[in-house]
């Protein structure tokens, strides 16, 4: 169990994926696309160049978004991609000066829809995020090696957690409990 910034207790399940290269990150994105429920909100936290956008690109590709369409929304703040079954909303809070600026983008409208929402640099807007969400921390381990720590926060993400934990080693990607 964990406590959110708003003080309510939520069930928290955690998984860690070590991806030795970009193709393993792509596999992680494909598995996330299959596991995430409609309306999922995913907060992405990591340093510049850690692989946040690459993971969103992999989810988008697995969702039927044409290759090359998904890109970092750093300069436009939010991109919307049309997936085959649901849209993907890709926010970037890096250049925002305050949480109020993020709120002006109208994220709640997107969070309450059927699409998948991804927020890069989510640690800059913690009070704007829903209590139930998937938090993804990305750590650089080497030139192309990444660690993805996934925190499934809330009942809405229980089934996604169960689907994701069934993967132990695929294409070099390893889940560590």
MIROTOR-27580 format. One record per residue (C-alpha): x, y negated, z negated; residue number from 1. Coordinates in Angstrom, 3 decimals. Each point is the difference from the previous one (the first is absolute). Example, Ala and Ser with C-alpha at 12.3 -4.5 7.8 and 13.67 -1.06 7.14 Angstrom:
// residues 2
<<12.300,4.500,-7.800>,1>
<<1.370,-3.440,0.660>,2>
END
This chain:
// residues 177
<<0.000,0.000,0.000>,1>
<<1.163,-3.522,0.653>,2>
<<-1.169,-3.482,-0.817>,3>
<<-0.619,-2.533,2.746>,4>
<<0.659,-3.725,-0.192>,5>
<<-3.694,-0.472,-0.767>,6>
<<0.201,2.269,-3.052>,7>
<<-2.170,2.911,1.166>,8>
<<1.392,3.513,-0.154>,9>
<<0.283,1.835,3.332>,10>
<<1.196,3.494,0.859>,11>
<<3.472,-0.218,1.536>,12>
<<1.665,2.794,1.957>,13>
<<3.497,-0.386,1.410>,14>
<<1.994,1.627,2.787>,15>
<<3.456,-0.762,1.345>,16>
<<1.010,0.676,3.597>,17>
<<3.637,-0.040,1.084>,18>
<<0.227,-0.568,3.752>,19>
<<3.451,0.571,1.528>,20>
<<-0.804,-1.859,3.222>,21>
<<-2.578,-1.960,1.953>,22>
<<-1.712,3.105,1.375>,23>
<<-0.702,1.175,-3.564>,24>
<<-1.434,-3.452,-0.778>,25>
<<-2.206,0.477,3.069>,26>
<<-1.168,3.353,-1.370>,27>
<<-0.821,-1.614,-3.336>,28>
<<-2.074,-2.612,1.846>,29>
<<-1.867,2.719,1.928>,30>
<<-0.817,1.808,-3.223>,31>
<<-1.172,-3.209,-1.647>,32>
<<-2.249,-0.803,2.972>,33>
<<-1.663,3.388,-0.415>,34>
<<-0.278,-0.185,-3.796>,35>
<<-1.131,-3.570,-0.684>,36>
<<-3.719,-0.602,-0.500>,37>
<<-1.894,-2.687,1.901>,38>
<<0.429,-3.320,-1.768>,39>
<<3.412,0.915,-1.459>,40>
<<2.200,-2.861,-1.170>,41>
<<3.754,0.646,0.025>,42>
<<2.419,-2.377,-1.666>,43>
<<3.534,0.171,1.410>,44>
<<2.973,-1.080,-2.089>,45>
<<3.641,0.052,1.044>,46>
<<2.918,-2.113,1.093>,47>
<<0.350,-1.632,3.396>,48>
<<0.649,2.721,2.581>,49>
<<-0.972,2.836,-2.352>,50>
<<-2.517,1.558,2.397>,51>
<<-3.374,-1.438,-1.027>,52>
<<-0.939,-1.013,3.538>,53>
<<1.351,3.264,1.433>,54>
<<-2.337,1.968,-2.289>,55>
<<-2.998,-2.104,1.077>,56>
<<0.999,0.536,3.638>,57>
<<0.005,3.771,-0.588>,58>
<<-3.469,-0.098,-1.614>,59>
<<-1.251,-2.182,2.862>,60>
<<1.400,2.357,2.662>,61>
<<-1.580,2.993,-1.741>,62>
<<-3.284,-1.936,-0.069>,63>
<<0.020,-0.494,3.763>,64>
<<1.473,-3.501,0.220>,65>
<<2.013,-0.328,3.210>,66>
<<3.795,0.150,-0.446>,67>
<<1.612,-3.416,-0.346>,68>
<<-3.170,-1.753,-1.188>,69>
<<0.649,0.189,-3.753>,70>
<<2.590,-2.569,-1.046>,71>
<<1.030,-1.877,-3.108>,72>
<<-2.559,-2.724,-0.759>,73>
<<2.580,-2.212,-1.765>,74>
<<-0.637,-3.044,2.186>,75>
<<-3.742,0.494,0.552>,76>
<<-0.768,1.304,-3.544>,77>
<<-2.517,2.627,1.174>,78>
<<-0.397,2.291,2.999>,79>
<<-2.984,2.168,0.826>,80>
<<0.441,3.188,2.025>,81>
<<-2.820,2.007,1.560>,82>
<<0.410,3.641,-0.928>,83>
<<-2.056,2.792,1.550>,84>
<<-2.208,0.478,-3.058>,85>
<<0.640,-3.046,-2.167>,86>
<<1.862,-3.298,0.135>,87>
<<3.293,-0.677,-1.730>,88>
<<0.593,-3.345,-1.743>,89>
<<3.664,-0.874,-0.477>,90>
<<0.745,-2.916,-2.355>,91>
<<3.356,-1.536,-0.870>,92>
<<0.364,-2.126,-3.144>,93>
<<3.719,-0.754,0.475>,94>
<<-0.394,-3.614,1.153>,95>
<<-2.890,-0.913,-2.299>,96>
<<0.676,-2.502,-2.769>,97>
<<-2.806,1.181,-2.286>,98>
<<-2.700,2.562,-0.596>,99>
<<-2.530,-2.680,0.920>,100>
<<1.461,-0.133,3.521>,101>
<<-0.532,3.746,0.257>,102>
<<-3.588,-0.312,-1.246>,103>
<<-0.684,-2.543,2.756>,104>
<<0.711,2.763,2.533>,105>
<<-3.187,1.688,-1.282>,106>
<<1.544,3.353,-0.936>,107>
<<-3.014,1.176,-2.015>,108>
<<-2.075,0.078,3.183>,109>
<<2.497,2.428,1.493>,110>
<<0.522,1.974,-3.228>,111>
<<-3.745,0.676,-0.224>,112>
<<-0.271,1.194,3.619>,113>
<<0.592,3.428,1.500>,114>
<<3.468,-0.726,1.368>,115>
<<3.399,0.645,-1.522>,116>
<<1.669,-3.050,-1.558>,117>
<<3.773,-0.260,-0.424>,118>
<<1.564,-2.910,-1.893>,119>
<<3.746,-0.475,0.398>,120>
<<1.716,-1.824,-2.867>,121>
<<-3.014,0.815,-2.180>,122>
<<2.042,-0.716,-3.127>,123>
<<-0.383,-3.703,0.900>,124>
<<-3.811,0.172,-0.292>,125>
<<-0.722,2.562,-2.766>,126>
<<-3.147,-1.720,-1.288>,127>
<<-1.558,0.079,3.476>,128>
<<0.128,3.787,0.289>,129>
<<-2.858,2.328,-0.886>,130>
<<0.463,2.118,-3.116>,131>
<<-0.330,3.203,2.009>,132>
<<2.661,0.214,2.696>,133>
<<2.994,1.879,1.287>,134>
<<3.209,-1.704,-1.041>,135>
<<3.016,0.876,2.164>,136>
<<3.501,-0.980,-1.101>,137>
<<2.701,0.335,2.639>,138>
<<3.658,0.375,-0.921>,139>
<<2.965,0.043,2.384>,140>
<<2.233,3.004,-0.734>,141>
<<2.264,-0.194,3.055>,142>
<<0.167,-1.313,3.550>,143>
<<-3.193,1.798,1.055>,144>
<<-0.909,1.851,-3.215>,145>
<<-2.938,-1.299,-2.038>,146>
<<-1.820,0.923,-3.192>,147>
<<-3.741,-0.625,-0.118>,148>
<<-1.588,0.043,-3.444>,149>
<<-3.775,0.270,0.228>,150>
<<-2.285,-0.871,-2.925>,151>
<<-3.608,1.023,0.576>,152>
<<-1.954,-2.264,-2.353>,153>
<<-3.645,0.861,-0.644>,154>
<<-2.484,2.740,0.802>,155>
<<-0.474,-1.276,3.557>,156>
<<3.491,1.358,0.765>,157>
<<-0.217,3.434,-1.679>,158>
<<-0.662,1.917,3.237>,159>
<<2.795,-1.882,1.812>,160>
<<2.395,0.923,-2.796>,161>
<<-1.015,3.661,0.228>,162>
<<0.526,0.024,3.787>,163>
<<3.377,-1.709,-0.217>,164>
<<1.386,2.178,-2.798>,165>
<<-0.476,3.147,2.099>,166>
<<2.931,-1.059,2.182>,167>
<<3.285,1.138,-1.468>,168>
<<2.449,-0.067,2.902>,169>
<<-0.955,-0.962,3.541>,170>
<<2.406,-1.385,2.608>,171>
<<2.554,-0.616,-2.715>,172>
<<-2.423,-1.955,-2.188>,173>
<<-0.072,1.288,-3.553>,174>
<<-2.544,-0.679,-2.727>,175>
<<1.454,-0.254,-3.457>,176>
<<-2.470,0.103,-2.929>,177>
END
